[in-house]
């Protein structure tokens, strides 16, 4: 044997034993073989002896991908993800692996394959991990890999995303040929595997961290604008269809990241558009507060400022103008966040300049060369700027910018009444392009709405610009009879088509906002210009309109606002109440006669009647001239009628107005004279309101309305006993109770009317009146009880004299409640006795009627027996004669003295034709005194004889 040769022993090959199976079993046996091949690939890549065999790796990976060209199997995804991770790590040093990754990502765009229907659920976790691995491939510094990754993710949305979202991203799956090839591949699949459901990948994608990874990867794409655009497009699709993806992106501060990168260099010019679309999707489908918080940083606002100014000053296409308006909307949402750095970034100052353009001339460089085309996009920008002004007004530090930018003057200029102008002439007197009539009307209405919100914050500017004069002139134009056909297309123009009703609505609303400030100078200026008479004239002019006006919600709102303006002007000034005068009283009486059925119509009649009561309280009460005229027009009766049918939340205002009106001595007689439905008097109505109020408050009363607990005669269920003491500046529950319910007002009205000689009261009313009479005593005792409770909670032990005084006050309060309870019991006992007496009288009357009926029956029976039996008639006749003989006095000798004739009254039993027997009084003369009568011994006719019926 040659010593230089190494002898190798060859092991004899064992025979390959395979079970005899059918063709179907052989096909089923291939699955473990495939899995075994994937595991062999992993061993080849990670094995210590084969880790460096790069060419063999590439060859094997390509074979594996060729085998999986129809899609990856669900049960293999865990191993495939591991292979992709290994290739991603080696691609940094060996670019040859990049092609493998690209081919694998192309296959990832195809649906995953499942063997059984339950595989989607069984391998859901593996799919989620695989998708997370896919997202992490963004770390590979290769443009091709990132491009293919975005294309694969796009294929996930091919069946749900709108077509316009799919445009702009290349890839094999977007071409018709690729779709045809894909369908052919699926047709060649083994019957053993089937594609997963179309929405399955999207559901698992929402659970993975792909969206968050895509956002984080944008920080590495500064030098790859094309890839950054693809990532933005992918994020746009993810955020347009999934709330879960939006939440993931926001957790990764995606809104801030997208905003900070929107102004980076982009040759295509689409990055800004894609960024704004992503932000819009996050605002619509994500948490709006979280988005605005992320965008409210100084860096983001500076980025928005740069993008907005670039689009405003350099954009001319409609695409650029729409993008500009979208950025302005996002800025408006940021303005709603308190303490957003819009002012510090000087963005707010620049926007104020655009708010006043083109109404005010300015030498600011921003608007010196700015040209508006007055198209729909410019009109939208103008409305958005006015809306931003309202949002920004909540920040008081922005008011100085408004003053410097003359915002008030611009708003009043927009709010002026339109002038008649011909073709080619500007409505403001200038030449050239201008807003159309519909756009001008919409801007006028929005300026008035903005003035109502911003005006109270800029009172000095409003006064210096003569805002009252401007609004009164506009109101006069609105009330004029000249023809004006409002467009009514805008949000603020609702209900004003073909009329000036929309302008009047917002003009009166602006006046209401300014007068609500209770600024004496503003109110005096309005009154000096005749605002009270003008407002009353407008109000009655609207009321004299067509019947349809009474069913118009906008018309009802205007009327109530005018009444509120009048109330604010006349509340504290006696001279203005005199100016309100008889015309104002007639107006108030007219609206107080409103039908109760309209109150719950839902059109605003309830608001109108409330403002009318407030107008009576502020403009009539306190001036004897108007009060007397109001009483003469039966105004108190109308208030009591309103009090009787109004809901509970309105009674406080009506009762307070009636209470102040009772200071006039003439009012008391009107109150005592009033009678409501069912004959109820005013005191009875007030006591009924008291009982309803106590039932609502849960005050302890028994079934008859008596005090059930003398220690708590007024305490409601809302005045719970607290375990902590109240602070010095906090009112106690007993004090708050005075203003939170009607009992104090009812007691005050009774103090005006008195507690005695009140007519029309029932027993229940008298029981309630005994409590009302002692209301002040009970309330004082309740306050002392709170003092004792506060001292106990604070651990304060009063000295002996104070303790004795407190105990005396407690006993006095309880004794008072006990006496009132006894008085109530006495009232109820008297009522019970009266009821018993009335019951006895009723029974006595019933017995008397029954006796009369028996007598009537007996008399009728006697009459029938006399007329039907002659013997009975003879007996009765003989009895009468005997009785008459016995009743005659014996004759005396004539003494020569003649007595005057005397008449006497007898009773005659009369039987009428209907058979009813009655007694009649008939005057009879003596037989001897009758003229032409029979001699003294002659018999008296039967019908003149008296009969005693027993």
DALIN-V530322 format. One record per residue. N is the residue number from 0. SS is DSSP state (helix for helix, strand for strand, loop for the rest). PHI is phi in whole degrees, -180 to 180 (* if undefined). D_CENTER is the distance of its C-alpha to the mean C-alpha in whole Angstrom. Layout:
# DALIN-V530322
N;SS;PHI;D_CENTER  N;SS;PHI;D_CENTER
This chain:
# DALIN-V530322
0;loop;*;107  1;loop;-72;106  2;loop;-72;104  3;loop;-81;102  4;loop;-102;100  5;loop;-97;98  6;loop;-91;98  7;loop;-109;94  8;loop;-87;94  9;loop;-100;92  10;loop;-75;90  11;loop;-64;91  12;loop;-72;88  13;loop;-79;87  14;loop;-66;86  15;loop;-78;83  16;loop;-104;82  17;loop;-128;79  18;loop;-68;78  19;loop;-76;78  20;loop;-128;75  21;loop;-81;74  22;helix;-63;72  23;helix;-65;69  24;helix;-69;69  25;helix;-67;71  26;helix;-64;67  27;helix;-71;65  28;helix;-80;68  29;helix;-75;67  30;helix;-64;63  31;helix;-60;65  32;helix;-63;67  33;helix;-64;64  34;helix;-61;62  35;helix;-64;66  36;helix;-66;66  37;helix;-64;63  38;helix;-65;64  39;helix;-65;67  40;helix;-65;66  41;helix;-65;64  42;helix;-64;67  43;helix;-64;69  44;helix;-77;66  45;helix;-105;66  46;loop;-62;70  47;loop;-67;72  48;loop;-90;75  49;loop;-115;73  50;loop;-66;70  51;loop;-100;72  52;loop;-84;73  53;helix;-64;70  54;helix;-64;72  55;helix;-66;72  56;helix;-60;68  57;helix;-64;67  58;helix;-63;70  59;helix;-66;68  60;helix;-64;65  61;helix;-67;65  62;helix;-61;67  63;helix;-64;64  64;helix;-68;61  65;helix;-65;63  66;helix;-65;63  67;loop;-102;59  68;loop;-67;59  69;loop;-89;57  70;loop;129;54  71;loop;-83;54  72;strand;-81;55  73;helix;-58;52  74;helix;-73;54  75;helix;-94;56  76;helix;-63;53  77;helix;-60;53  78;helix;-71;57  79;helix;-63;56  80;helix;-62;53  81;helix;-65;56  82;helix;-64;59  83;helix;-64;56  84;helix;-62;56  85;helix;-65;59  86;helix;-66;60  87;helix;-65;57  88;helix;-68;59  89;helix;-84;62  90;helix;-68;61  91;loop;-66;61  92;loop;-99;65  93;loop;-127;66  94;loop;-62;64  95;helix;-64;65  96;helix;-74;63  97;helix;-63;60  98;helix;-63;61  99;helix;-63;61  100;helix;-62;57  101;helix;-64;56  102;helix;-63;58  103;helix;-65;56  104;helix;-68;53  105;helix;-63;53  106;helix;-68;54  107;helix;-63;51  108;loop;-73;49  109;loop;-86;50  110;loop;-63;49  111;loop;-72;50  112;strand;-102;52  113;strand;-126;52  114;loop;-92;55  115;loop;-124;53  116;loop;-68;49  117;loop;-84;49  118;helix;-65;50  119;helix;-62;46  120;helix;-83;45  121;helix;-66;48  122;loop;-110;48  123;helix;-63;45  124;helix;-66;45  125;helix;-64;48  126;helix;-65;47  127;helix;-62;44  128;helix;-65;47  129;helix;-64;48  130;helix;-66;45  131;helix;-64;45  132;helix;-64;49  133;helix;-59;48  134;helix;-62;46  135;helix;-71;48  136;helix;-68;51  137;helix;-64;49  138;helix;-76;51  139;loop;-71;54  140;loop;-77;55  141;loop;-135;56  142;helix;-66;54  143;helix;-64;55  144;helix;-63;54  145;helix;-66;50  146;helix;-65;50  147;helix;-65;51  148;helix;-63;49  149;helix;-63;46  150;helix;-66;47  151;helix;-66;47  152;helix;-65;44  153;helix;-64;43  154;helix;-63;45  155;helix;-61;42  156;loop;-100;40  157;loop;-64;42  158;loop;-102;40  159;loop;-125;37  160;loop;-78;36  161;loop;-62;36  162;helix;-64;40  163;helix;-71;39  164;helix;-78;38  165;helix;-84;42  166;loop;-76;43  167;loop;98;45  168;loop;-121;46  169;loop;-74;50  170;loop;149;51  171;helix;-61;53  172;helix;-75;50  173;helix;-89;49  174;loop;-93;52  175;helix;-62;53  176;helix;-64;57  177;helix;-64;55  178;helix;-64;53  179;helix;-67;56  180;helix;-63;58  181;helix;-63;55  182;helix;-65;55  183;helix;-68;59  184;helix;-62;58  185;helix;-64;56  186;helix;-71;58  187;loop;-93;61  188;loop;-65;59  189;loop;-66;61  190;loop;-64;60  191;loop;-78;59  192;loop;-120;56  193;strand;-138;53  194;strand;-66;50  195;loop;-72;47  196;loop;-62;44  197;loop;-59;42  198;loop;-90;39  199;helix;-66;41  200;helix;-65;42  201;helix;-68;38  202;helix;-64;37  203;helix;-73;40  204;helix;-62;39  205;helix;-65;36  206;helix;-86;37  207;loop;-84;40  208;loop;-108;40  209;helix;-66;41  210;helix;-62;38  211;helix;-65;38  212;helix;-66;42  213;helix;-63;41  214;helix;-67;39  215;helix;-66;42  216;helix;-74;45  217;helix;-66;43  218;helix;-68;45  219;helix;-100;48  220;loop;-113;48  221;loop;-64;49  222;loop;-95;52  223;loop;-129;51  224;helix;-62;49  225;helix;-66;49  226;helix;-67;48  227;helix;-61;45  228;helix;-66;44  229;helix;-64;44  230;helix;-64;42  231;helix;-63;40  232;helix;-64;40  233;helix;-64;40  234;helix;-64;37  235;helix;-63;35  236;helix;-67;36  237;helix;-64;35  238;helix;-82;31  239;helix;-81;31  240;helix;-125;31  241;loop;-140;30  242;helix;-73;27  243;helix;-66;30  244;helix;-63;32  245;helix;-62;30  246;helix;-65;29  247;helix;-64;33  248;helix;-64;33  249;helix;-69;31  250;helix;-63;33  251;loop;-89;36  252;loop;55;34  253;helix;-68;34  254;helix;-62;32  255;helix;-65;34  256;helix;-63;37  257;helix;-65;36  258;helix;-66;35  259;helix;-70;39  260;loop;-101;41  261;loop;-70;39  262;loop;-99;42  263;loop;-70;45  264;loop;-58;48  265;loop;-149;47  266;loop;-63;50  267;loop;-77;48  268;loop;76;45  269;loop;-102;42  270;helix;-63;41  271;helix;-65;39  272;helix;-66;37  273;helix;-63;37  274;helix;-63;36  275;helix;-65;33  276;helix;-66;32  277;helix;-62;32  278;helix;-63;30  279;helix;-64;27  280;helix;-63;28  281;helix;-65;27  282;helix;-69;24  283;helix;-83;23  284;helix;-106;24  285;loop;-103;24  286;loop;-81;23  287;helix;-65;21  288;helix;-63;22  289;helix;-65;25  290;helix;-65;26  291;helix;-67;25  292;helix;-65;27  293;helix;-69;30  294;helix;-85;30  295;loop;-88;30  296;loop;-80;33  297;helix;-62;36  298;helix;-65;38  299;helix;-67;35  300;helix;-66;34  301;helix;-64;37  302;helix;-65;38  303;helix;-63;35  304;helix;-61;36  305;helix;-62;39  306;helix;-67;38  307;helix;-65;36  308;helix;-64;39  309;helix;-64;41  310;helix;-71;39  311;helix;-73;38  312;helix;-88;42  313;helix;-119;44  314;loop;-81;42  315;loop;-133;43  316;loop;-76;42  317;helix;-63;39  318;helix;-59;38  319;helix;-68;39  320;helix;-69;36  321;helix;-66;33  322;helix;-64;34  323;helix;-60;34  324;helix;-68;30  325;helix;-63;29  326;helix;-65;31  327;helix;-70;29  328;helix;-65;25  329;helix;-63;26  330;helix;-63;27  331;helix;-65;24  332;helix;-66;22  333;helix;-67;25  334;helix;-65;24  335;loop;-77;21  336;loop;-83;23  337;loop;-62;24  338;loop;62;28  339;loop;-73;28  340;loop;-79;32  341;loop;-67;31  342;loop;-75;33  343;loop;-64;36  344;loop;-83;37  345;loop;67;37  346;helix;-68;35  347;helix;-63;32  348;helix;-63;35  349;helix;-71;36  350;helix;-68;33  351;helix;-62;33  352;helix;-62;36  353;helix;-72;35  354;helix;-63;32  355;loop;-86;34  356;loop;-99;36  357;loop;-100;38  358;loop;-66;37  359;loop;-115;39  360;loop;-78;42  361;loop;-145;43  362;loop;-100;46  363;loop;-67;44  364;helix;-61;46  365;helix;-67;42  366;helix;-110;42  367;helix;-64;46  368;loop;-110;46  369;loop;-80;43  370;loop;-120;43  371;loop;-101;40  372;loop;-91;40  373;loop;56;37  374;loop;-90;36  375;helix;-66;33  376;helix;-70;33  377;helix;-67;34  378;helix;-64;31  379;helix;-64;28  380;helix;-63;30  381;helix;-65;30  382;helix;-66;26  383;helix;-67;25  384;helix;-67;27  385;helix;-65;25  386;helix;-66;22  387;helix;-61;24  388;helix;-63;25  389;helix;-66;21  390;helix;-65;21  391;helix;-75;24  392;loop;-67;24  393;loop;-70;22  394;loop;-92;25  395;helix;-64;27  396;helix;-71;31  397;helix;-83;30  398;helix;-65;30  399;helix;-64;34  400;helix;-65;34  401;helix;-65;32  402;helix;-68;34  403;helix;-66;37  404;loop;-88;36  405;loop;56;35  406;helix;-66;32  407;helix;-61;31  408;helix;-64;34  409;helix;-65;33  410;helix;-66;30  411;helix;-67;31  412;helix;-66;34  413;helix;-68;31  414;helix;-83;30  415;loop;-65;33  416;loop;-65;33  417;loop;-67;35  418;loop;-99;39  419;loop;-74;41  420;loop;-142;43  421;loop;-87;45  422;loop;-69;46  423;loop;83;46  424;strand;-111;45  425;loop;-69;42  426;loop;-66;40  427;loop;-98;40  428;loop;101;44  429;loop;-97;45  430;strand;-107;47  431;loop;97;46  432;loop;-70;43  433;loop;-159;39  434;loop;-68;36  435;loop;-71;36  436;helix;-62;34  437;helix;-66;31  438;helix;-67;31  439;helix;-63;32  440;helix;-66;29  441;helix;-64;26  442;helix;-67;27  443;helix;-63;28  444;helix;-67;24  445;helix;-69;23  446;helix;-65;25  447;helix;-66;24  448;helix;-64;20  449;helix;-67;22  450;helix;-62;24  451;helix;-64;21  452;helix;-96;20  453;helix;-91;24  454;helix;-56;26  455;helix;-61;25  456;helix;-89;26  457;loop;-126;29  458;helix;-66;30  459;helix;-64;34  460;helix;-65;34  461;helix;-63;32  462;helix;-70;35  463;helix;-66;37  464;loop;-90;36  465;loop;55;36  466;helix;-65;32  467;helix;-61;32  468;helix;-62;35  469;helix;-62;33  470;helix;-71;30  471;helix;-68;32  472;helix;-65;34  473;helix;-65;32  474;helix;-66;30  475;helix;-65;34  476;helix;-66;34  477;helix;-66;31  478;helix;-84;32  479;loop;-70;35  480;loop;-99;37  481;loop;-69;38  482;loop;-75;37  483;loop;-151;34  484;loop;-110;33  485;loop;-70;30  486;loop;-75;29  487;loop;70;25  488;loop;-88;25  489;loop;-80;23  490;loop;-63;19  491;loop;-79;19  492;loop;-93;22  493;loop;-63;20  494;loop;82;21  495;loop;-111;24  496;loop;-69;27  497;loop;79;30  498;loop;-151;29  499;loop;-105;28  500;helix;-66;25  501;helix;-66;23  502;helix;-64;25  503;helix;-65;25  504;helix;-60;21  505;helix;-80;21  506;helix;-67;24  507;helix;-67;23  508;helix;-65;20  509;helix;-65;23  510;helix;-63;25  511;helix;-64;22  512;helix;-65;21  513;helix;-74;25  514;helix;-73;26  515;loop;-67;23  516;loop;-71;25  517;loop;58;28  518;loop;-81;30  519;helix;-64;34  520;helix;-66;35  521;helix;-64;32  522;helix;-64;32  523;helix;-66;36  524;helix;-65;36  525;helix;-65;34  526;helix;-67;35  527;helix;-64;39  528;loop;-90;38  529;loop;76;37  530;helix;-68;33  531;helix;-64;33  532;helix;-65;35  533;helix;-65;34  534;helix;-66;30  535;helix;-64;31  536;helix;-64;33  537;helix;-64;30  538;helix;-64;28  539;helix;-72;31  540;helix;-65;32  541;helix;-68;29  542;helix;-72;29  543;loop;-83;32  544;loop;-76;31  545;loop;-71;31  546;helix;-61;29  547;helix;-66;27  548;helix;-63;25  549;helix;-73;24  550;helix;-108;22  551;loop;-96;21  552;helix;-61;17  553;helix;-69;18  554;helix;-63;21  555;helix;-65;19  556;helix;-65;17  557;helix;-62;21  558;helix;-63;22  559;helix;-66;20  560;helix;-65;20  561;helix;-63;24  562;helix;-65;24  563;helix;-67;22  564;helix;-64;24  565;helix;-63;27  566;helix;-64;26  567;helix;-67;26  568;helix;-76;29  569;helix;-101;31  570;loop;-63;30  571;loop;-114;33  572;loop;-126;35  573;helix;-70;38  574;helix;-64;39  575;helix;-69;36  576;helix;-66;35  577;helix;-68;39  578;helix;-65;38  579;helix;-59;35  580;helix;57;37  581;helix;-67;38  582;helix;-63;36  583;helix;-67;33  584;helix;-63;34  585;helix;-61;34  586;helix;-63;31  587;helix;-64;29  588;helix;-64;31  589;helix;-61;30  590;helix;-77;27  591;helix;-71;27  592;loop;-85;29  593;loop;-61;26  594;loop;-69;26  595;helix;-63;24  596;helix;-66;23  597;helix;-78;21  598;helix;-63;19  599;helix;-104;17  600;loop;-74;17  601;loop;82;14  602;loop;-97;15  603;loop;119;15  604;helix;-66;18  605;helix;-64;16  606;helix;-66;15  607;helix;-66;19  608;helix;-70;20  609;helix;-66;19  610;helix;-66;20  611;helix;-67;23  612;helix;-63;24  613;helix;-64;23  614;helix;-67;26  615;helix;-63;28  616;helix;-65;28  617;helix;-91;28  618;helix;-104;31  619;loop;-112;33  620;loop;-66;33  621;loop;110;36  622;loop;-119;38  623;helix;-62;41  624;helix;-64;41  625;helix;-71;38  626;helix;-63;37  627;helix;-63;41  628;helix;-68;40  629;helix;-66;36  630;helix;-68;38  631;helix;-65;41  632;loop;-89;38  633;loop;59;37  634;helix;-68;34  635;helix;-65;34  636;helix;-60;34  637;helix;-67;31  638;helix;-65;29  639;helix;-68;31  640;helix;-61;30  641;helix;-64;26  642;helix;-66;26  643;helix;-75;28  644;helix;-115;25  645;loop;-73;22  646;loop;-69;19  647;helix;-63;20  648;helix;-72;17  649;helix;-97;19  650;helix;-67;22  651;helix;-62;23  652;helix;-67;22  653;helix;-64;25  654;helix;-69;27  655;helix;-66;27  656;helix;-63;28  657;helix;-65;31  658;helix;-65;32  659;helix;-66;33  660;helix;-71;34  661;loop;-72;37  662;loop;-65;39  663;loop;-80;40  664;helix;-59;43  665;helix;-72;43  666;helix;-73;39  667;helix;-63;41  668;helix;-66;43  669;helix;-66;40  670;helix;-65;38  671;helix;-71;41  672;helix;-84;42  673;loop;-64;38  674;strand;-135;38  675;loop;-98;35  676;helix;-64;35  677;helix;75;38  678;helix;75;39  679;loop;-73;37  680;strand;-91;38  681;helix;-64;36  682;helix;-59;37  683;helix;-65;36  684;helix;-65;33  685;helix;-64;32  686;helix;-68;34  687;helix;-64;32  688;helix;-62;29  689;helix;-62;30  690;helix;-66;31  691;helix;-64;27  692;helix;-66;26  693;helix;-68;29  694;helix;-65;28  695;helix;-69;24  696;helix;-81;25  697;loop;76;28  698;loop;-73;31  699;loop;-71;34  700;strand;-140;36  701;loop;-85;38  702;loop;-69;38  703;loop;-98;40  704;loop;88;38  705;loop;-82;40  706;strand;-70;40  707;loop;-90;40  708;loop;-132;40  709;helix;-63;42  710;helix;-78;41  711;helix;-137;38  712;loop;-71;37  713;loop;-121;34  714;loop;-68;32  715;loop;-95;29  716;loop;-71;28  717;loop;-82;25  718;loop;-92;28  719;loop;-71;30  720;loop;-73;33  721;loop;-97;32  722;loop;-90;35  723;loop;-121;35  724;loop;-81;35  725;loop;-91;33  726;loop;-72;34  727;loop;-66;35  728;loop;-90;32  729;loop;-99;30  730;loop;-70;30  731;loop;-78;31  732;helix;-60;29  733;helix;-65;31  734;helix;-76;30  735;helix;-63;27  736;helix;-62;27  737;helix;-66;28  738;helix;-102;25  739;helix;-98;23  740;loop;-146;24  741;loop;-90;26  742;helix;-64;29  743;helix;-65;31  744;helix;-69;30  745;helix;-63;32  746;helix;-62;35  747;helix;-65;35  748;helix;-66;35  749;helix;-68;38  750;helix;-64;40  751;helix;-76;40  752;helix;-81;41  753;loop;97;43  754;loop;-108;43  755;loop;-126;46  756;loop;57;47  757;loop;-99;44  758;loop;-93;45  759;loop;80;43  760;loop;-104;42  761;loop;-91;42  762;helix;-64;43  763;helix;-61;40  764;helix;-67;39  765;helix;-66;42  766;helix;-63;41  767;helix;-69;38  768;helix;-63;40  769;helix;-66;42  770;helix;-76;39  771;helix;-61;37  772;helix;-62;41  773;loop;-103;41  774;helix;-60;37  775;helix;-66;39  776;helix;-64;41  777;helix;-64;39  778;helix;-68;37  779;helix;-64;39  780;helix;-63;41  781;helix;-65;37  782;helix;-66;37  783;helix;-64;41  784;helix;-63;40  785;helix;-68;37  786;helix;-63;40  787;helix;-62;42  788;helix;-65;40  789;helix;-63;39  790;helix;-64;43  791;helix;-68;43  792;helix;-68;41  793;loop;-83;42  794;loop;72;46  795;loop;-94;47  796;loop;-107;50  797;loop;-68;51  798;loop;-68;54  799;helix;-59;56  800;helix;-62;56  801;helix;-68;52  802;helix;-64;51  803;helix;-64;53  804;helix;-65;51  805;helix;-64;48  806;helix;-66;50  807;helix;-65;51  808;helix;-64;47  809;helix;-66;46  810;helix;-66;49  811;helix;-62;48  812;helix;-64;44  813;helix;-69;45  814;helix;-63;48  815;helix;-62;46  816;helix;-64;44  817;helix;-66;47  818;helix;-63;48  819;helix;-64;45  820;helix;-64;45  821;helix;-65;49  822;helix;-62;48  823;helix;-65;45  824;helix;-64;48  825;helix;-64;50  826;helix;-63;48  827;helix;-68;47  828;helix;-66;51  829;helix;-60;52  830;helix;-63;49  831;helix;-65;51  832;helix;-64;55  833;helix;-61;54  834;helix;-66;52  835;helix;-65;56  836;helix;-61;58  837;helix;-65;56  838;helix;-65;56  839;helix;-63;60  840;helix;-64;60  841;helix;-66;58  842;helix;-65;61  843;helix;-61;64  844;helix;-65;63  845;helix;-64;63  846;helix;-65;66  847;helix;-63;67  848;helix;-64;66  849;helix;-66;68  850;helix;-64;71  851;helix;-63;71  852;helix;-66;70  853;helix;-65;73  854;helix;-61;75  855;helix;-64;75  856;helix;-68;75  857;helix;-65;79  858;helix;-63;80  859;helix;-67;79  860;helix;-63;81  861;helix;-62;84  862;helix;-63;84  863;helix;-66;84  864;helix;-66;87  865;helix;-70;89  866;helix;-81;88  867;helix;-100;89  868;loop;-131;92  869;helix;-69;95  870;helix;-62;96  871;helix;-62;93  872;helix;-62;93  873;helix;-65;97  874;helix;-65;96  875;helix;-64;93  876;helix;-67;95  877;helix;-67;98  878;helix;-63;95  879;helix;-66;94  880;helix;-64;98  881;helix;-63;98  882;helix;-64;95  883;helix;-65;96  884;helix;-65;100  885;helix;-69;99  886;helix;-81;96  887;loop;-77;99  888;loop;-79;101  889;loop;-70;105  890;loop;-70;106  891;loop;-112;108  892;loop;-66;111  893;loop;-72;110  894;loop;-91;111  895;loop;87;110  896;loop;-100;107  897;loop;-104;104  898;loop;-87;101  899;loop;-65;98  900;loop;-66;96  901;loop;-122;93  902;loop;-98;90  903;strand;-138;88  904;strand;-108;85  905;strand;-119;85  906;strand;-117;83  907;strand;-117;83  908;strand;-84;82  909;strand;-115;81  910;strand;-115;80  911;loop;-84;78  912;loop;-69;78  913;loop;-82;75  914;loop;93;76  915;loop;-90;74  916;strand;-98;77  917;strand;-130;76  918;strand;-103;78  919;strand;-122;79  920;strand;-91;80  921;strand;-129;84  922;strand;-71;86  923;strand;-119;89  924;loop;-104;93  925;loop;-65;96  926;helix;-64;98  927;helix;-75;101  928;helix;-95;99  929;loop;-70;98  930;loop;-71;99  931;loop;69;101  932;loop;-81;100  933;loop;-75;103  934;loop;-63;105  935;loop;-59;104  936;loop;-88;105  937;loop;-78;103  938;loop;-75;100  939;loop;-76;96  940;loop;-59;94  941;helix;-65;92  942;helix;-77;89  943;helix;-96;90  944;loop;-76;90  945;loop;-88;88  946;loop;-127;86  947;loop;-96;85  948;loop;-102;82  949;loop;-117;81
